[in-house]
Amino acid sequence: MLEAYALTDPGKVRSSNQDAFRILPELGLYLLADGMGGARGGERASTLAVESVAETLATSAHRDAAALVGAVEDANQRVLQEAMRDPKLEGMGTTLVAVLETEEHDVAIASVGDSRAYVLRDGKLRLITADQSWIQEVGRPLGLDEDSLKTHPMRHVLTMAVGVSPAVRTQYYALQLEKGDELMLSSDGLHGVVAVEQMEQVLTREKDLEKQCRALVEAANEEGSPDNVTVVLIRAA
């Protein structure tokens, strides 16, 4: 059995919120997306992506990794087609991280872009997903040091997103949760400004999921988060 709570906030700089999330316990499905492509385009892309994945899985006869990856591919086509249909939405896209409960405490995780999934176990927060970003896939392999990466002009560039090309490269992970484990899904408005150690402290200090979400968003805003902040917490009960 999984319990969940989520919260989103515009952050300290943006006037609009281009993040989207869905908590659908009846499907065992939990989604977070961070849109891009201008205020209208980013918001439309993220909303369309999470709605598409939910609709696809709601009508699927299967509840497994293949179904989840297929739902992400369907979402990619829907976002791409919407952008082609409306010139005002040209260039829109979105990150996406999705968790699907396949069996009790067994989950499939799919991700595109740089929104992340972490697991908190025994007080330690561990990153599950890998960013599809210039920093992760180009900068670090070139041997650039972390200080250089923090200021590099390509640091915000994604190498993959939902809705930007006909083929989407979806990363997949399988995880067996233990009782008391927490999954944390986050947009970069959170993990891009709040250190892992600080997020870990919040999650271990607070036990209530809602209080954890609020404390994490507050921590991001205290750091002057330049982007929208969204967090989805899922606990194995």
N, C-alpha and C positions, 0 to 999 in steps of 0.2 A: 504494500500500500504506500502510495506517495502523497504527500501534502505539499502545497505550493503557495507562494505569494509573489507578486511582482509590483514594481513601481517604476514610473518614468517621470522625468523632469527635464525642462528645456535647458537647464544649466545656467551659467552666469553670463553668457555672451549671446547665444542665439535667441531670436524672438519667436521662432517656430520650433516645433518638435517633429523631426523626421524619423524618429524611432517608432517601432511598433512591437507589440508583444501579444501573445495569446496563451492562456492557460486553459486547457481542455481536458480535465481529468477523465471525462467519459470516454475519451479516445486514448488516454495515456500520453497526451501530446502537449509539448511545451515549446514555444517559439519566441525568438527575438530577432528583429531585423533593424538595420541602421541604414536609412535611405540616403541617396546622394543624387545630385542633379538639380540643384535649386530647391527652394522651399516647397513649391508645388510638386515638382517631379520626385524629390526624395520622399516626401510624405506618401505620395501615390504608390511609388515603387515598394516601399516597405509594407504598407497596408495590403497591397495586392499580393505580395509574396506570402505573407503569413496566412491570408485568407485562402489562397490557392492551395497551399500545403494542407490546410485543415480540410478543405472541401474534397481534395483528392483522397485523403486517408479516411474520411468519413464514409466514402463509398467503396473503399477497397475491401476485398475479401481477405486480405492478408495483413498481418501486423508484424512485419519483420524489416530487416535492413533494406532489402530490395525495394519494398514498398515505400520506405522513407526516401531513399535516393531517387526513386522514380517520381515521387511527389515534388522533390526539389527541382528535378528536370522539367516537370510540368509548369512549376512556378516560373522558371526561367523563360519558358516560351510565352507565358501569359504577360509577363512584364515587358518582354521584347516586343510582342505584338501590340501592346497598348502604346508603347513609345512610337511605334511606326504608324499607328492610327492617328495619333494626335501630335502634330509638329511641336506644340508647346512643351511636350514631355520628352522631346528628343534628348538622348544622352542620359536619361535617368537609369538608375540601377540601385542595388541594395545588397548589403551583407545579409547573411542568414545563418542562424544556428538553431538547430532543431533537435529535440530529445523525444524519443518514442519509447514507451515502456513495452517491450516485446514479451516479457514474462515477468512474474513477480520479482522485483528488484533487479531485473536484467534490462538494460536500456541500450538503444542504438542512438548514436549521435551523428548528425550530419552538419557540416559547416562549409560556408563559402564566404571568403573575405576575411575580415579581422575582428568580427565579434567572437567572443570566446566562451568556452565552457571550462569550468574548474570543478574539482571535487575536494570537499573538506572531509578529511578522515583523521580521527584521533588528534584533532586540533591543528592539523597541517593542511594548507591549501595548495593543491597541485594542479597545474595547467594540463588540460587534456588535449585541446585543439592546438593547431599550428596556424599562425596567421598566413594568409595568402597576400603578402605585401612585399614591396620592393626591399624593405629592410630585412625581412626574414629570408627571402628567396634569392636576393642579389647582394645586398650590402654585407650581411654577415658572412656568406660564403667567400666574398672578396677579401675578408679579413679586416674590414673597417672596425675600429674600436667603438665602444658604446658611446663615448662622449661625442665622437664624430657623427654617429648615427642619430643622436638626439637633435642635431642641428642641420642635418643633411637636407637639401631642397627636395629630395625624393621621399622623405620619410613618411609622408601621408599617402603615397601612391599605392593602390591595390593592384595586385596582379590578376585578380579574379573577382567577379561580383555577379549576382543574379541579374539578368536582363541586359547585359552589355554585349553578348555575342550568342550565336545560335547554339554553341556547345558550352556547357558549364562544367567546370572541373570541381566535383564535390568530394570533400574529404569525409571519410567515414571512420567511426570509432565504436567499439563495443565495450561496455563496462558493466560489471556486476557490482551492484551496490550492497553494502552491509547496513544493517539496522543502525540508524543514527547518522549515516553519511548524508552530506548535503551537496547537491549540484548547484553551482552558481553560473548562470548565463549573464554576460555583461556586454554592453556596447563600449566603445573606446572612450566615451565620456567618463566612464568609471575607471577601467583598468589602465587607461592612458595617462591618468593623473594621480591615482592613488596607488601607493606601493603595495605589493603583495603582502608584506608583513602587516601593514595597517588594515587591509581587508581581512586578513586572518584574525587579527585582534578583535575586530568588530564582530566577526562571526562566532568567535569563541566566548566573547563577553556577553553578548545578547543570545538568548535562547528562543525567543519568539520570532517567527519568520517576518512578520510585519515590522517589528522593531529593528531587525537586522537590515531589512531593505531601506528603511528610513535613515538609519545610521550610515549606511553606505552612500546613499545619495547626498546626505549632509556632508560627509567627508569629501566627496567630489566637489561639491559647491564651495566648501571652505578652501579648497585648492584653486578656486576660480575656474572650474571646468569650462573650457572653451567650446564644448560640444554638448549635445543632448546626453543625458545620463539615464540608462535603463538597466535594471537588474531583475532577474527572475531567479528565485530560490526554490529548490525542490528537495524535500527531505524524505528519506526512506524511513517510514515509521514501523 
